[in-house]
């Protein structure tokens, strides 16, 4: 996901992020898109934010504790 509070926003590669690799995406001014040099993912800011949203919905209950009682 994006990081930092000052200056330019850095995005993490959504494909690498799903694989739990922490890779920053690089910006290509000529093509107006971001790219990852590890997995060759290319996308606009809108595409990256959509992939982040998909990741959030998939793991929305990640921090929630589910208690199961087997002896009720």
N, CA, C and O atoms as a CHARMM CRD file, in Angstrom:
* protein
*
  288
    1    1 UNK  N      0.82800  -1.15900   0.00000 PROA 1      0.00000
    2    1 UNK  CA     0.00000   0.00000   0.00000 PROA 1      0.00000
    3    1 UNK  C      0.88800   1.24400   0.00000 PROA 1      0.00000
    4    1 UNK  O      2.11400   1.15300   0.07100 PROA 1      0.00000
    5    2 UNK  N      0.25200   2.38300  -0.08000 PROA 2      0.00000
    6    2 UNK  CA     1.04300   3.59300  -0.11900 PROA 2      0.00000
    7    2 UNK  C      1.68800   3.83200   1.23700 PROA 2      0.00000
    8    2 UNK  O      1.19900   3.35600   2.26200 PROA 2      0.00000
    9    3 UNK  N      2.77000   4.56000   1.23400 PROA 3      0.00000
   10    3 UNK  CA     3.49400   4.80600   2.47100 PROA 3      0.00000
   11    3 UNK  C      3.93200   6.25200   2.53600 PROA 3      0.00000
   12    3 UNK  O      3.87600   6.97800   1.54400 PROA 3      0.00000
   13    4 UNK  N      4.36200   6.65800   3.69900 PROA 4      0.00000
   14    4 UNK  CA     4.89100   7.99700   3.87200 PROA 4      0.00000
   15    4 UNK  C      3.80600   9.05000   3.96600 PROA 4      0.00000
   16    4 UNK  O      2.71000   8.88400   3.43000 PROA 4      0.00000
   17    5 UNK  N      4.11600  10.11900   4.64400 PROA 5      0.00000
   18    5 UNK  CA     3.14300  11.18600   4.81500 PROA 5      0.00000
   19    5 UNK  C      3.60100  12.47400   4.14500 PROA 5      0.00000
   20    5 UNK  O      2.81200  13.40600   3.99000 PROA 5      0.00000
   21    6 UNK  N      4.84200  12.53300   3.75600 PROA 6      0.00000
   22    6 UNK  CA     5.37000  13.73600   3.12700 PROA 6      0.00000
   23    6 UNK  C      5.93400  13.38500   1.76400 PROA 6      0.00000
   24    6 UNK  O      6.42600  12.27600   1.55100 PROA 6      0.00000
   25    7 UNK  N      5.86200  14.31400   0.86300 PROA 7      0.00000
   26    7 UNK  CA     6.46200  14.11200  -0.44500 PROA 7      0.00000
   27    7 UNK  C      5.65900  13.17000  -1.32600 PROA 7      0.00000
   28    7 UNK  O      4.45300  12.99800  -1.14700 PROA 7      0.00000
   29    8 UNK  N      6.35100  12.56900  -2.27500 PROA 8      0.00000
   30    8 UNK  CA     5.71600  11.69900  -3.24600 PROA 8      0.00000
   31    8 UNK  C      5.22700  10.40800  -2.59400 PROA 8      0.00000
   32    8 UNK  O      5.88300   9.85900  -1.70900 PROA 8      0.00000
   33    9 UNK  N      4.08200   9.93900  -3.03700 PROA 9      0.00000
   34    9 UNK  CA     3.50700   8.70500  -2.50600 PROA 9      0.00000
   35    9 UNK  C      4.14100   7.52300  -3.22400 PROA 9      0.00000
   36    9 UNK  O      4.20400   7.49100  -4.45300 PROA 9      0.00000
   37   10 UNK  N      4.60500   6.55900  -2.45200 PROA 10     0.00000
   38   10 UNK  CA     5.14700   5.32900  -3.02100 PROA 10     0.00000
   39   10 UNK  C      4.09400   4.24100  -2.92400 PROA 10     0.00000
   40   10 UNK  O      3.45600   4.07100  -1.88500 PROA 10     0.00000
   41   11 UNK  N      3.91700   3.51400  -4.00400 PROA 11     0.00000
   42   11 UNK  CA     2.97200   2.40800  -4.01200 PROA 11     0.00000
   43   11 UNK  C      3.73400   1.09500  -4.00200 PROA 11     0.00000
   44   11 UNK  O      4.82900   0.98200  -4.55400 PROA 11     0.00000
   45   12 UNK  N      3.12900   0.11300  -3.36400 PROA 12     0.00000
   46   12 UNK  CA     3.66700  -1.24200  -3.38400 PROA 12     0.00000
   47   12 UNK  C      3.06500  -1.96800  -4.57500 PROA 12     0.00000
   48   12 UNK  O      1.91600  -1.71900  -4.93900 PROA 12     0.00000
   49   13 UNK  N      3.81500  -2.84400  -5.17200 PROA 13     0.00000
   50   13 UNK  CA     3.30500  -3.63700  -6.28600 PROA 13     0.00000
   51   13 UNK  C      2.20600  -4.55700  -5.76000 PROA 13     0.00000
   52   13 UNK  O      2.45500  -5.33300  -4.83800 PROA 13     0.00000
   53   14 UNK  N      0.99000  -4.49100  -6.32500 PROA 14     0.00000
   54   14 UNK  CA    -0.09800  -5.32300  -5.80600 PROA 14     0.00000
   55   14 UNK  C      0.12100  -6.81600  -6.01600 PROA 14     0.00000
   56   14 UNK  O     -0.32200  -7.62100  -5.19700 PROA 14     0.00000
   57   15 UNK  N      0.78700  -7.19600  -7.08600 PROA 15     0.00000
   58   15 UNK  CA     1.05600  -8.61600  -7.33500 PROA 15     0.00000
   59   15 UNK  C      2.07100  -9.13200  -6.32500 PROA 15     0.00000
   60   15 UNK  O      1.87600 -10.19800  -5.74100 PROA 15     0.00000
   61   16 UNK  N      3.13200  -8.40000  -6.11700 PROA 16     0.00000
   62   16 UNK  CA     4.14400  -8.79500  -5.12900 PROA 16     0.00000
   63   16 UNK  C      3.58000  -8.71800  -3.71700 PROA 16     0.00000
   64   16 UNK  O      3.92400  -9.53100  -2.85900 PROA 16     0.00000
   65   17 UNK  N      2.70900  -7.73400  -3.47800 PROA 17     0.00000
   66   17 UNK  CA     2.11000  -7.56600  -2.15500 PROA 17     0.00000
   67   17 UNK  C      1.23800  -8.76200  -1.78700 PROA 17     0.00000
   68   17 UNK  O      1.20900  -9.16500  -0.62400 PROA 17     0.00000
   69   18 UNK  N      0.53200  -9.33200  -2.75200 PROA 18     0.00000
   70   18 UNK  CA    -0.26200 -10.53600  -2.50300 PROA 18     0.00000
   71   18 UNK  C      0.62200 -11.73100  -2.18000 PROA 18     0.00000
   72   18 UNK  O      0.19800 -12.64300  -1.47000 PROA 18     0.00000
   73   19 UNK  N      1.82800 -11.73500  -2.68700 PROA 19     0.00000
   74   19 UNK  CA     2.78300 -12.81000  -2.40100 PROA 19     0.00000
   75   19 UNK  C      3.64300 -12.50500  -1.17200 PROA 19     0.00000
   76   19 UNK  O      4.57100 -13.24500  -0.84600 PROA 19     0.00000
   77   20 UNK  N      3.31000 -11.39400  -0.49400 PROA 20     0.00000
   78   20 UNK  CA     3.98900 -10.93100   0.70900 PROA 20     0.00000
   79   20 UNK  C      5.43600 -10.53200   0.45600 PROA 20     0.00000
   80   20 UNK  O      6.30300 -10.71500   1.31000 PROA 20     0.00000
   81   21 UNK  N      5.68400  -9.98300  -0.73100 PROA 21     0.00000
   82   21 UNK  CA     6.95900  -9.35800  -1.03800 PROA 21     0.00000
   83   21 UNK  C      6.75200  -7.85600  -0.96200 PROA 21     0.00000
   84   21 UNK  O      5.72600  -7.34700  -1.41300 PROA 21     0.00000
   85   22 UNK  N      7.69900  -7.15600  -0.40700 PROA 22     0.00000
   86   22 UNK  CA     7.57900  -5.71300  -0.21600 PROA 22     0.00000
   87   22 UNK  C      8.38800  -4.99100  -1.29400 PROA 22     0.00000
   88   22 UNK  O      9.56400  -4.68400  -1.09800 PROA 22     0.00000
   89   23 UNK  N      7.74600  -4.72500  -2.42900 PROA 23     0.00000
   90   23 UNK  CA     8.43000  -4.09100  -3.55100 PROA 23     0.00000
   91   23 UNK  C      7.76900  -2.76200  -3.88700 PROA 23     0.00000
   92   23 UNK  O      6.55500  -2.69700  -4.08300 PROA 23     0.00000
   93   24 UNK  N      8.56800  -1.70600  -3.95400 PROA 24     0.00000
   94   24 UNK  CA     8.06500  -0.40400  -4.38800 PROA 24     0.00000
   95   24 UNK  C      7.91700  -0.40300  -5.89900 PROA 24     0.00000
   96   24 UNK  O      8.68000  -1.05100  -6.61500 PROA 24     0.00000
   97   25 UNK  N      6.92400   0.33700  -6.36900 PROA 25     0.00000
   98   25 UNK  CA     6.72900   0.47800  -7.80300 PROA 25     0.00000
   99   25 UNK  C      7.46900   1.72500  -8.28700 PROA 25     0.00000
  100   25 UNK  O      7.61800   2.69600  -7.54500 PROA 25     0.00000
  101   26 UNK  N      7.91400   1.68900  -9.49700 PROA 26     0.00000
  102   26 UNK  CA     8.62800   2.80200 -10.10500 PROA 26     0.00000
  103   26 UNK  C      7.69400   3.52500 -11.07300 PROA 26     0.00000
  104   26 UNK  O      6.79200   2.91600 -11.64800 PROA 26     0.00000
  105   27 UNK  N      7.91700   4.82100 -11.24700 PROA 27     0.00000
  106   27 UNK  CA     7.06000   5.67200 -12.06300 PROA 27     0.00000
  107   27 UNK  C      7.71100   5.93100 -13.41400 PROA 27     0.00000
  108   27 UNK  O      8.88400   6.29900 -13.48200 PROA 27     0.00000
  109   28 UNK  N      6.95300   5.73800 -14.48800 PROA 28     0.00000
  110   28 UNK  CA     7.40500   6.04000 -15.84500 PROA 28     0.00000
  111   28 UNK  C      6.66300   7.27800 -16.32400 PROA 28     0.00000
  112   28 UNK  O      5.46800   7.21100 -16.60900 PROA 28     0.00000
  113   29 UNK  N      7.36100   8.41000 -16.41700 PROA 29     0.00000
  114   29 UNK  CA     6.72500   9.67300 -16.80100 PROA 29     0.00000
  115   29 UNK  C      6.20500   9.64000 -18.23500 PROA 29     0.00000
  116   29 UNK  O      5.12400  10.15900 -18.51100 PROA 29     0.00000
  117   30 UNK  N      6.96100   9.04000 -19.14400 PROA 30     0.00000
  118   30 UNK  CA     6.58000   9.04000 -20.55000 PROA 30     0.00000
  119   30 UNK  C      5.26900   8.29700 -20.79500 PROA 30     0.00000
  120   30 UNK  O      4.44300   8.73600 -21.59500 PROA 30     0.00000
  121   31 UNK  N      5.08100   7.19000 -20.11800 PROA 31     0.00000
  122   31 UNK  CA     3.87200   6.38100 -20.31200 PROA 31     0.00000
  123   31 UNK  C      2.78000   6.68100 -19.28400 PROA 31     0.00000
  124   31 UNK  O      1.65900   6.18900 -19.40700 PROA 31     0.00000
  125   32 UNK  N      3.10100   7.47800 -18.28500 PROA 32     0.00000
  126   32 UNK  CA     2.15900   7.85500 -17.23100 PROA 32     0.00000
  127   32 UNK  C      1.60100   6.61600 -16.52200 PROA 32     0.00000
  128   32 UNK  O      0.38900   6.45600 -16.37600 PROA 32     0.00000
  129   33 UNK  N      2.52400   5.73800 -16.08300 PROA 33     0.00000
  130   33 UNK  CA     2.11200   4.51900 -15.39800 PROA 33     0.00000
  131   33 UNK  C      3.21100   4.04800 -14.45400 PROA 33     0.00000
  132   33 UNK  O      4.36800   4.45500 -14.56300 PROA 33     0.00000
  133   34 UNK  N      2.82700   3.19400 -13.54100 PROA 34     0.00000
  134   34 UNK  CA     3.76600   2.59100 -12.59600 PROA 34     0.00000
  135   34 UNK  C      4.13400   1.19600 -13.07800 PROA 34     0.00000
  136   34 UNK  O      3.35700   0.54100 -13.77200 PROA 34     0.00000
  137   35 UNK  N      5.33700   0.74600 -12.69900 PROA 35     0.00000
  138   35 UNK  CA     5.76000  -0.59800 -13.05500 PROA 35     0.00000
  139   35 UNK  C      6.60900  -1.19300 -11.93800 PROA 35     0.00000
  140   35 UNK  O      7.22900  -0.47800 -11.15100 PROA 35     0.00000
  141   36 UNK  N      6.61800  -2.51900 -11.89300 PROA 36     0.00000
  142   36 UNK  CA     7.41100  -3.25000 -10.91400 PROA 36     0.00000
  143   36 UNK  C      8.55100  -3.93700 -11.64800 PROA 36     0.00000
  144   36 UNK  O      8.31600  -4.61200 -12.65100 PROA 36     0.00000
  145   37 UNK  N      9.75900  -3.78200 -11.17800 PROA 37     0.00000
  146   37 UNK  CA    10.88500  -4.39800 -11.86100 PROA 37     0.00000
  147   37 UNK  C     11.08900  -5.85200 -11.44400 PROA 37     0.00000
  148   37 UNK  O     11.88800  -6.56000 -12.05800 PROA 37     0.00000
  149   38 UNK  N     10.37900  -6.31000 -10.41100 PROA 38     0.00000
  150   38 UNK  CA    10.52800  -7.70300  -9.99200 PROA 38     0.00000
  151   38 UNK  C      9.59500  -8.64400 -10.75300 PROA 38     0.00000
  152   38 UNK  O     10.01600  -9.71000 -11.20200 PROA 38     0.00000
  153   39 UNK  N      8.32100  -8.24700 -10.89900 PROA 39     0.00000
  154   39 UNK  CA     7.35500  -9.15200 -11.52900 PROA 39     0.00000
  155   39 UNK  C      6.83000  -8.63000 -12.85600 PROA 39     0.00000
  156   39 UNK  O      6.01000  -9.29600 -13.48700 PROA 39     0.00000
  157   40 UNK  N      7.26800  -7.47900 -13.29200 PROA 40     0.00000
  158   40 UNK  CA     6.88200  -6.87400 -14.57000 PROA 40     0.00000
  159   40 UNK  C      5.42200  -6.43800 -14.60000 PROA 40     0.00000
  160   40 UNK  O      4.84200  -6.35700 -15.68300 PROA 40     0.00000
  161   41 UNK  N      4.80500  -6.15500 -13.45200 PROA 41     0.00000
  162   41 UNK  CA     3.44300  -5.61000 -13.42300 PROA 41     0.00000
  163   41 UNK  C      3.47900  -4.16100 -13.85200 PROA 41     0.00000
  164   41 UNK  O      4.35400  -3.40700 -13.42700 PROA 41     0.00000
  165   42 UNK  N      2.53100  -3.76000 -14.69700 PROA 42     0.00000
  166   42 UNK  CA     2.42300  -2.38600 -15.17400 PROA 42     0.00000
  167   42 UNK  C      0.97200  -1.94300 -14.99800 PROA 42     0.00000
  168   42 UNK  O      0.04800  -2.66900 -15.36300 PROA 42     0.00000
  169   43 UNK  N      0.77600  -0.74900 -14.43800 PROA 43     0.00000
  170   43 UNK  CA    -0.58500  -0.25100 -14.26500 PROA 43     0.00000
  171   43 UNK  C     -0.61900   1.20600 -13.87800 PROA 43     0.00000
  172   43 UNK  O      0.37300   1.77500 -13.42200 PROA 43     0.00000
  173   44 UNK  N     -1.78700   1.80200 -14.07000 PROA 44     0.00000
  174   44 UNK  CA    -1.98100   3.18900 -13.67000 PROA 44     0.00000
  175   44 UNK  C     -2.30000   3.23900 -12.18000 PROA 44     0.00000
  176   44 UNK  O     -2.49600   2.20600 -11.53900 PROA 44     0.00000
  177   45 UNK  N     -2.35100   4.44100 -11.64500 PROA 45     0.00000
  178   45 UNK  CA    -2.66600   4.60400 -10.23000 PROA 45     0.00000
  179   45 UNK  C     -4.06400   4.05700  -9.92100 PROA 45     0.00000
  180   45 UNK  O     -4.28400   3.45900  -8.86800 PROA 45     0.00000
  181   46 UNK  N     -4.98500   4.26300 -10.83000 PROA 46     0.00000
  182   46 UNK  CA    -6.35000   3.76000 -10.65400 PROA 46     0.00000
  183   46 UNK  C     -6.36600   2.22800 -10.59500 PROA 46     0.00000
  184   46 UNK  O     -7.08000   1.65000  -9.77500 PROA 46     0.00000
  185   47 UNK  N     -5.59200   1.57400 -11.44800 PROA 47     0.00000
  186   47 UNK  CA    -5.50700   0.11100 -11.43700 PROA 47     0.00000
  187   47 UNK  C     -4.91700  -0.41000 -10.12900 PROA 47     0.00000
  188   47 UNK  O     -5.38400  -1.40400  -9.57400 PROA 47     0.00000
  189   48 UNK  N     -3.89500   0.27000  -9.65400 PROA 48     0.00000
  190   48 UNK  CA    -3.24000  -0.14700  -8.41100 PROA 48     0.00000
  191   48 UNK  C     -4.19400  -0.01800  -7.23400 PROA 48     0.00000
  192   48 UNK  O     -4.27800  -0.92200  -6.40300 PROA 48     0.00000
  193   49 UNK  N     -4.91300   1.09300  -7.15400 PROA 49     0.00000
  194   49 UNK  CA    -5.85700   1.28300  -6.05800 PROA 49     0.00000
  195   49 UNK  C     -7.00100   0.27300  -6.11900 PROA 49     0.00000
  196   49 UNK  O     -7.50400  -0.14900  -5.07700 PROA 49     0.00000
  197   50 UNK  N     -7.41500  -0.11900  -7.31600 PROA 50     0.00000
  198   50 UNK  CA    -8.45200  -1.15200  -7.45200 PROA 50     0.00000
  199   50 UNK  C     -7.94100  -2.50000  -6.95300 PROA 50     0.00000
  200   50 UNK  O     -8.68100  -3.24100  -6.30500 PROA 50     0.00000
  201   51 UNK  N     -6.69000  -2.82100  -7.24800 PROA 51     0.00000
  202   51 UNK  CA    -6.10500  -4.08700  -6.76200 PROA 51     0.00000
  203   51 UNK  C     -5.95500  -4.05900  -5.24300 PROA 51     0.00000
  204   51 UNK  O     -6.14300  -5.08400  -4.58700 PROA 51     0.00000
  205   52 UNK  N     -5.61800  -2.90000  -4.67400 PROA 52     0.00000
  206   52 UNK  CA    -5.54500  -2.77300  -3.21900 PROA 52     0.00000
  207   52 UNK  C     -6.91200  -3.01600  -2.58900 PROA 52     0.00000
  208   52 UNK  O     -7.01700  -3.69000  -1.56400 PROA 52     0.00000
  209   53 UNK  N     -7.95800  -2.46800  -3.20200 PROA 53     0.00000
  210   53 UNK  CA    -9.30800  -2.64800  -2.67400 PROA 53     0.00000
  211   53 UNK  C     -9.71500  -4.11100  -2.72600 PROA 53     0.00000
  212   53 UNK  O    -10.36300  -4.61300  -1.80700 PROA 53     0.00000
  213   54 UNK  N     -9.34100  -4.78800  -3.78600 PROA 54     0.00000
  214   54 UNK  CA    -9.62700  -6.22000  -3.89800 PROA 54     0.00000
  215   54 UNK  C     -8.90000  -6.99200  -2.79300 PROA 54     0.00000
  216   54 UNK  O     -9.46100  -7.91800  -2.20700 PROA 54     0.00000
  217   55 UNK  N     -7.67000  -6.61300  -2.51500 PROA 55     0.00000
  218   55 UNK  CA    -6.89800  -7.24900  -1.45300 PROA 55     0.00000
  219   55 UNK  C     -7.54700  -7.00700  -0.09700 PROA 55     0.00000
  220   55 UNK  O     -7.60300  -7.91100   0.73600 PROA 55     0.00000
  221   56 UNK  N     -8.04100  -5.78100   0.12900 PROA 56     0.00000
  222   56 UNK  CA    -8.67700  -5.44900   1.41100 PROA 56     0.00000
  223   56 UNK  C     -9.95400  -6.25300   1.63400 PROA 56     0.00000
  224   56 UNK  O    -10.20900  -6.71100   2.74800 PROA 56     0.00000
  225   57 UNK  N    -10.75500  -6.42700   0.59000 PROA 57     0.00000
  226   57 UNK  CA   -11.99300  -7.19000   0.75800 PROA 57     0.00000
  227   57 UNK  C    -11.71000  -8.66700   0.97100 PROA 57     0.00000
  228   57 UNK  O    -12.46800  -9.34600   1.66400 PROA 57     0.00000
  229   58 UNK  N    -10.64600  -9.16900   0.39400 PROA 58     0.00000
  230   58 UNK  CA   -10.30300 -10.57200   0.55900 PROA 58     0.00000
  231   58 UNK  C     -9.86200 -10.86200   1.99100 PROA 58     0.00000
  232   58 UNK  O    -10.14100 -11.93900   2.51800 PROA 58     0.00000
  233   59 UNK  N     -9.18300  -9.92200   2.61500 PROA 59     0.00000
  234   59 UNK  CA    -8.63600 -10.12600   3.95500 PROA 59     0.00000
  235   59 UNK  C     -9.25000  -9.17100   4.97100 PROA 59     0.00000
  236   59 UNK  O     -8.55800  -8.72500   5.88600 PROA 59     0.00000
  237   60 UNK  N    -10.52600  -8.84900   4.83000 PROA 60     0.00000
  238   60 UNK  CA   -11.15600  -7.86400   5.71300 PROA 60     0.00000
  239   60 UNK  C    -11.26800  -8.34300   7.15100 PROA 60     0.00000
  240   60 UNK  O    -11.27700  -7.51900   8.06500 PROA 60     0.00000
  241   61 UNK  N    -11.35400  -9.64900   7.38000 PROA 61     0.00000
  242   61 UNK  CA   -11.46300 -10.18600   8.73800 PROA 61     0.00000
  243   61 UNK  C    -10.13200 -10.73600   9.24700 PROA 61     0.00000
  244   61 UNK  O    -10.10900 -11.58600  10.13800 PROA 61     0.00000
  245   62 UNK  N     -9.05600 -10.26600   8.69800 PROA 62     0.00000
  246   62 UNK  CA    -7.74000 -10.80200   9.05300 PROA 62     0.00000
  247   62 UNK  C     -7.39000 -10.56400  10.52100 PROA 62     0.00000
  248   62 UNK  O     -6.76200 -11.41900  11.14600 PROA 62     0.00000
  249   63 UNK  N     -7.77700  -9.43800  11.07400 PROA 63     0.00000
  250   63 UNK  CA    -7.44200  -9.10700  12.45300 PROA 63     0.00000
  251   63 UNK  C     -8.56100  -9.44800  13.43400 PROA 63     0.00000
  252   63 UNK  O     -8.43800  -9.19000  14.63100 PROA 63     0.00000
  253   64 UNK  N     -9.63100 -10.01600  12.94100 PROA 64     0.00000
  254   64 UNK  CA   -10.75100 -10.36600  13.79500 PROA 64     0.00000
  255   64 UNK  C    -10.55200 -11.77100  14.37000 PROA 64     0.00000
  256   64 UNK  O    -10.12300 -12.69000  13.67200 PROA 64     0.00000
  257   65 UNK  N    -10.87100 -11.91100  15.63800 PROA 65     0.00000
  258   65 UNK  CA   -10.69700 -13.20100  16.29600 PROA 65     0.00000
  259   65 UNK  C    -12.03000 -13.95500  16.26400 PROA 65     0.00000
  260   65 UNK  O    -13.06600 -13.42600  16.67000 PROA 65     0.00000
  261   66 UNK  N    -11.98700 -15.17400  15.78500 PROA 66     0.00000
  262   66 UNK  CA   -13.15200 -16.03900  15.75800 PROA 66     0.00000
  263   66 UNK  C    -12.97200 -17.12900  16.78700 PROA 66     0.00000
  264   66 UNK  O    -12.01000 -17.89500  16.73400 PROA 66     0.00000
  265   67 UNK  N    -13.89300 -17.19800  17.71700 PROA 67     0.00000
  266   67 UNK  CA   -13.80900 -18.23900  18.75700 PROA 67     0.00000
  267   67 UNK  C    -14.78300 -19.35000  18.40300 PROA 67     0.00000
  268   67 UNK  O    -15.94700 -19.10400  18.08700 PROA 67     0.00000
  269   68 UNK  N    -14.29200 -20.54900  18.46000 PROA 68     0.00000
  270   68 UNK  CA   -15.11800 -21.70300  18.15500 PROA 68     0.00000
  271   68 UNK  C    -15.18500 -22.59200  19.38200 PROA 68     0.00000
  272   68 UNK  O    -14.15800 -22.96200  19.95100 PROA 68     0.00000
  273   69 UNK  N    -16.38200 -22.92600  19.77700 PROA 69     0.00000
  274   69 UNK  CA   -16.52200 -23.80400  20.93300 PROA 69     0.00000
  275   69 UNK  C    -16.97500 -25.18000  20.46100 PROA 69     0.00000
  276   69 UNK  O    -18.06400 -25.32800  19.90600 PROA 69     0.00000
  277   70 UNK  N    -16.15200 -26.16000  20.68000 PROA 70     0.00000
  278   70 UNK  CA   -16.43500 -27.51200  20.24700 PROA 70     0.00000
  279   70 UNK  C    -17.23100 -28.29500  21.29100 PROA 70     0.00000
  280   70 UNK  O    -17.76200 -29.36200  20.98300 PROA 70     0.00000
  281   71 UNK  N    -17.32100 -27.79000  22.50700 PROA 71     0.00000
  282   71 UNK  CA   -17.92200 -28.56300  23.59300 PROA 71     0.00000
  283   71 UNK  C    -19.26100 -28.00900  24.05400 PROA 71     0.00000
  284   71 UNK  O    -19.64600 -28.23100  25.20200 PROA 71     0.00000
  285   72 UNK  N    -19.98000 -27.29600  23.19700 PROA 72     0.00000
  286   72 UNK  CA   -21.28700 -26.76300  23.59000 PROA 72     0.00000
  287   72 UNK  C    -22.37600 -27.77800  23.40300 PROA 72     0.00000
  288   72 UNK  O    -23.54000 -27.49500  23.68500 PROA 72     0.00000
